[in-house]
C-alpha cells in the first residue's frame, strides 16, 4: 500500500471513532502515533550502531513491543494500556536533558499530547495501517517526507488564524539566499511544524557536509521554539525524519516569554515566518523595553530577532535574518515606526521582497513581504523586489500554489552582500530607496514600484464581476437615498400639517 493511501485509510478509520471530533483532533491523534513509530525506527538504527545502547524510555513503550504485532493488544486492553500506562508514564518520565536527552525529547513530545480515540478496536486498525509504512526504508522515508508535508498542510487548514503553513517555495527561496553554512547556529523562534528548519538542514547537508564529523556538527546547529503542543510534536517528528537523532533543541515554549534583556544567545542565521495578525497574552509585552511595548506578535518577534542576531566580531559579518512579515509592519506607525528605526540603525536592511496577493491562500489573504537584513552595520539603501505572478496566473490557490521556479529571476538578480550587491540593477521589478528617503517618510516602508503604473485588467470575467458589484452598490445607494428622501418628505408634511 502506498504511503498516501495508508494515511487516507487512517483518517477514514478515525472518522468512525466517537472520540475524535474534526480534523485538528484527527491530526493530533495521528501525530503522537507517528512520533512513536518514527522514534522507534530511529532507536533501532541507534541500537545497531552504538555499543553502549540503552533504551531512553521503558522498553514496553517502544513501538515494536506494543504496536508492531498485527495480532497484538486490541479493544479495551489496548485502550487501557495507552491511556493508563503509556501516556501516564511518558508524561511523567524521569529524563534529565543532560543524562537522557532522547528520553527528554519523548517527555516533551507527550507533555500535552492526548489520546482522543475511544474505540480500542479502531485504534488497533489505525496502528496496523501505520505499520504498513517502513520508516527504515530510505525510499519510503523520503516519500513519507512528502506525505508528511501534506499532513502539515491539512493541519494548517484545520488551525486557527495566524497559524499557517509557509509554502515550500518561500522556505526554499529564503534558505537558498540566506545560505546557512556548516557550523552556523540556525534558529526559527516560532518554528511551527519545522518547515524552515528542515529546509535549512537539507541545505547545509547538501552543500557543506562532507564527513561523519560534519554531520554531527549539523545535528547541533538547528534550534527552534514552538508555543503550541501539536506543531511542536510535528516539528520534533519532522526533525527525526530528517535524521536529527536527538532534537532537544526543538523547545516547547513561547520565545517571547522571557525578558529581552536576559537573552544571551547569539544566533548566526534566523529564518522565520512569525505569527502575525494576532496578539500576545497579557504581560508578555512587559518583557520588552517600555517604549517598544506592544501586544502584536509580529512586532515583538522582530525586536527579539534584532536582539539575538550575533553582533560582528573581529571583522566578521554579523548574524543575518530573513523574516516574513505583513504589509502592516511596513506602513504601520507608533511602536512599529520605532522598531523600523531600530532595525535600520542596528542592521543593514538590504532587501525587501514584496510578495503578491494569495501566497498564503486559503489560510489568509494578508499581503506579505520578506525582509532580509544583517546585523552590525546601519542601512544605507533598501532594495525592493516586487515578485510578479507567473504568466497566466492571476492568483494562487490551494490547488495552484506558488512554485520555487518562480524565484529564478530573483536568484539571478540577487548578487552578493560582500560587495554591497554591486551587480544588482534596477528593472521593472526592482528599485532602490535611500535611507534618507525612508527617514523622510517616517520609516514607512510600503513603497510602491515606481516602474509599474496602475495595472489595467482586461479579463472579461473579472470586469463583468466588478461591473455587477458596482451596479449592486449603486442600487443600494439609490434605495437608501429614496428612503432618506421619503422620510424627509413625510416628516415635512407632518410638520406643515401641525402648523395649520
N, C-alpha and C positions, 0 to 999 in steps of 0.2 A: 504494500500500500504506500502511496506517495505521502510525503510529509503533509502537504496541503490538505489532502483528503482525510488524513488522520486527525488533523486539527479541527476540520469541519465536523467530522463524526463526534469528536469530543464535545464540541459546542452543542450539537444536536442532542447528545445524551443528557447534558446538563439541563437543557430546556425542560426535560421531563421531571426534574427534581424540584419538589415544592420549596426547598430551602434557598434556591438560587433565583434571585429576582433581578433580571435585567443584565445588560452587557457588562457593566462595571463589576458586578459580583461574579459573573462567569469568568471574567479575566482575572479577578483576584484569586478565584479558586484554582484556575489553571496555572497561575503564576507560582504559587508555593509548591505545587506538584512538579512543575517544570524545574524549579530551582533544585529540589531534592534529587531529581533524576540527573540533571546536568552535573550537580555537585558530586554525585556518586560516580559518574563516568570519569570525572577527573581524579577522584580518590583512587579508583582502580589503576589509573595510569601512574599516580604517585607511589602507590604500593609496589608497583612493578619496578619503578626507578630507584626508590630510596631503600637503603639497607636498614635504616632505623625507623621504618614507617610505624606510626601509631595512629589509630583512627581518632579523629578530632571530636567525634560525638559517640555516644554509646552505640555499639555495633548493631543492636537490634533496630536502630533508626536509619541505618544506611539503606538506601532504596533496595539494594539486592536482597536484603534479609527480610523485608516485609511486603514488598510490592512486585518484585520481579517474577514470582511464580504465578502463572495464569490461574492455577487452581488453588491459590493461597487464600488467606482470610477474605471473607466477604460478609455482606449483611451486617447484622448488629455487632458481630465480633469485630469487624473491621472498623466500624464507626466508633466503637468503644476504645479500640486501640489508638485511633487517630486523635479523638477528642480528649480522652482522659490521660493518655500516656505520652504519645509523640509530641503533641502541641505543648502539654504542660512541661515536659522535661526539656524540650528545646528552648522554650521561652525562659526557663529557669536554669539553663546550663551554666556551670561554673567554667568560664573560658576567658582567662585574662588575655588581653591582646598581645602581651609580650611572650607568654608561655604557650598559648594555644591559639594562634591567630586564625586558623581555619575554623576552629570551633566558635571563635568570636564572630566571624562572618555569618555563621549559621544562626547564632543567637540574635544578632542584629536583624537578619532577614526575617526572623519569626517574631520579632518584638511586637508587631501589631498585626500579624497575619491572622487569618480566620478561616476555619473550615465551614463553608456555607452549606455543604451538601448534607441532607438529612436521610438519604436512602443509601445504605451501605452496598446494596447490590449494584446500583447505578455508579457509585464511586469506584467499585471494582472494575466495571466496564470502562470507565474513563482511564483508570490506571493501565488496563490491558491495552487500550489504544495507544497510550503514551509509550508502552513497551515496544510498539512496532517501529519506533524511531530509534536508530542506533547512534548514540552520540559519540561513540568511539570510532565510528567510520568517518574519515575525513570528508568524503564527498557528501555524506548525509549531514554532517555538521555544517558544511558550507551552505548546503541547500536550506538547512534549518535557519541559518542566519537570515536568509531572505524571507522565510515564513515568519520568523521572529519579528522582522520589521513590520510585516503586515499585522501581526498581533498588536504591536505598539500603536500602529495607526488606528486599529479598532479601539484600543484603549482610549486614545485621544478623542475619538468621536463620541465615546461614552462619558468623557470627562467634563469638567466644568470650564467656565470662561477663564481665560488666562492660562489654561494648560493645553498646549497643542504640540503636535509632533513637528519638529523642524524638518522641512523637506530635505531629502538626502542630497539633492543638487546644491543646496545652500551650504550644508555642512561640508561637503566635499570641496566646494569653491573656497570657503573660508579657510579650511585647513591647508589647502594647496598653497594659497598666497601667504598665509601666516608661517607656513613651513617649520613646524616644530622639529627640533633636532634631537639626536640621541643625547641623553643626559640632562636635557632641559626639563624643569618641572612644568607639567601641563595641567591646567585646572579648569573645571567648569563649576562655578559656585552655585549654580541652580541646574544640576545636571539631568534632571528628569530621568528618562529611561536610558540615557548614556550615549545618545547619537554622536555628539561632538567628541566624546572620549574614545568611543570605538573607532571613529574615523581617524582621530589623531594617532591612536595605537597602530592602526593599519599603515598610516603614512610613514611613521618612524620605522616600523618593521620592514616595509617595502623599500625604503630609500637609504636607511642608515644601519640596520642591524646586519652584522657580518659574522658574528660568532655567538656561542652559547653565553659568553660573558655579557655581550651586548644585549642579548635577550633578557638576561637577568636585570640589567640596568633599566631597560624599558619597562619591566614589570613594576618598578618602584616609581616611575615618572608620573603615572596617571593619578590625578586626585579629583574627587567630585564630592559634592554635598547635595543631598536631596531631602526636602522637608517632608514629603508625603510618603507613606509606607509603601503603597503599591508601585509607584515609579521607582522607588529605591530598591525594592526587591527585583524588579525587572532589570534595573541597571546592573545590580550585582550579578544576576544570571548572564546578562549581556557580556560583562567583563570575563566571567568564567568561560563563556563560549569563545571569546577572543583569545583565550589562553593565558589570562592573568590568574595564576594559581591561587593567590591569596588577596582578593580585592578588599583589603582592610582600609584602603584609602578612600573607599566609597562610603562616606559617612551619612548616617541618618540624622538629620537635624536641620535647623534654619541657620544659614550662613550669617544672616543679619542679626542673630540673637545675642551677639557679644559686642561690647563696646569697640568702636572702630580703633580707638587708641590702644587697645590691648592686642591687636594683631601684630605678631612679629614675623609671620610668614612673608617670604619674598618669592613671588612666582614669576617664572620666565615667560610663560605663554598662557593667556586666558582666552578661551573661545567659548562663547555662550550666547544663549537666547533667553535672557531672564524673563520671568513673568511680567507682563505689563497689562495695564488696564485695571489692575487690582490694587487693593490697599492692604497694608500690613496690620496685624493686630495691635491693640493699644500697647504703648510702652516701647515698642521696637525702635521708634524714631528717637527715643532718648539715648540710644547707643551712638548717635551721631552729633557733631558739633551743633550748638544751639541755633546758629544762623543758617544751618543746612538741613534742619529737620523737616521731614515731610512724611506722610503715610504712604506715598506712592512707591510701590515696589521697585519699578524700573529705575527711579531716581536714586533710591538707596543703593541698589546694586552698582550703578555707575560710580557712585562715590567709593564704594568698597573696592571696586576693581582698580580705580586710580591709586588707592591707598596701598593695596597689596602687590601691585606690579613691582618687580625688582628695580631698584634705582641703579643707574650705571655706576660701575666700579672699575677703577684703573683703565679708563678709556674704553671699556667695553660698552656695548649698546645696552640700554635699559630694557626692561620687560616689555612685551608687546601684546596687544589685545585686539580681538575682533568681536564686536558686540552687536546683536540685532536689536534695534530699538524702534519704537513707533514714531510717526511724524510729530506727535505731540511733544516729544522730547526736543525736536529741532526748533519748533516755533514757540514752545511754552515759556512763560515768564516767571518772575518771582524766584523761588528756590532753583527752578530749572536754569534760569539765567546765571545764578551764582555757580551752579555745578559746571555749566559750559565754560564759564570764565576760568574756573579752576582747571578744567580739562585742558584748555588751550594754553594755559600758563605752565602746567606741570608736564604736559605731554605734547608730542608732535601729532596732532590730529591730521594725518596726511591725506586720508581718503574717506569719502562718504559715497557708498554705492546706494543709489536710490532705486528700490525695487518697485515693480509695477503692482497695481491692484491685483488681489486674488491669489497671491503667492501661498497664503495660508488657508485658502478655501478647502473645505467648507467650514473650518473652525472659526475663522474671523475674517472680516473684510477690512480690518485696520491696515492702513498703508504703512510699510516698514522700510527701514534703512539698515545698512551695515556700516558701523563706524570702525575704522581701523586706526589705531594710534600706538605710539611708542613712548615710554616714559623717559624723562630726563632732559628733553630739550623743548623749549616753547614752540608753539605753532607759528610758522611764517605764512604759509599758504595752505589752503584746503582744496584738494582736487575733488570734484564731484563727477560721478559717472552715472548716467541715467540708463538703467538696464531696460532695453526695449522688449516688447513681446516678440517672439519669433514670427516669421512670415506666416500669415494665415491664422494666427491665434489672436483672439480678442480678449480672452480671459482664461485663467487656469481653473481647473475643477478637480474633483476627487479622481475622476477617470482620466483627466488630461493634466497631470501635474507638470511643474517646471522640470526641465531636464538639464543635467550638468553640461551637456554640449553647448547650451545657450551661452555659457560663460566664456567660450573660447575667445571671443573678441576682447573681453576684459583681460584675460590671461595674456594675450599677445600684446596688449597695450600697457600692462601693469608696470614693467620695468623694475628698478632696483632701488631700495631705500638708501643703500650705501652711497650712491651718487646723487641723492636727492631726487630720484626719479627723473633724471635728465632726459631719458628717451621718450617721456610722455609727450603727446601732442594733443592740442585742442581739436575736437571734431564735433560732429552733430550730437554726440552722446556725452562728451567730456569737456569740462570747463574748470577754470581755476579762479579762486577768490582769495584775495589777500586778507591777512588778519586785521589790517586797518579797516577794511570794509566791514568785516564781521563785527569789530568793536563798534563801528558807526551804527550798525544795525542792532545794537544792544544784544549781540550774540544770538540773534535769530538766524538759525542755520537752514531754514526752509527756503533755500534759494533755487528759484526756477531755472530751467535750462534756457540760456539766452539764445540758443540756436534753434529752438523749437517754438514756432508761433502757435496760435490756437489751432489744435488739430481738428480738421473738418471731417466729420464722419459721413460717409456716403452709403452706409449699409442700409438698404431699403427697409428691412425688418425693424432695425433699431430706430430709424427715422419715423416709421409708422407708429411704433410704440410710444415714442416721445410725443408725437402729434396727438395721439389719443389721450395721453396723460394731460397734456396742455388743455385739450378740449374739455376734459373732465373738470380740471381746475377752474376753467372759465365758467363752466356751467354751475359749479358750486358757488363761485363768487356772485354770479348773476342771481342765483336763488337767495343768497344772503342779502344782496342789495335790495331785492324785491321785498324780503321780509322786513328789512330796516325801513324802507320807504312806506310799506304798508302800515307798519306800526306807527311811524311818524304821522302819516295821514289820518289814521284813526284817532290818535291822541289829539291831533289838531281839530278834528271835527267835534270830539268830545268837549274840548276847551271852548270852541266857538259856541257850542250848544249851551254851555254853562253861562256864557256871557249874555244870552238872550233874556 
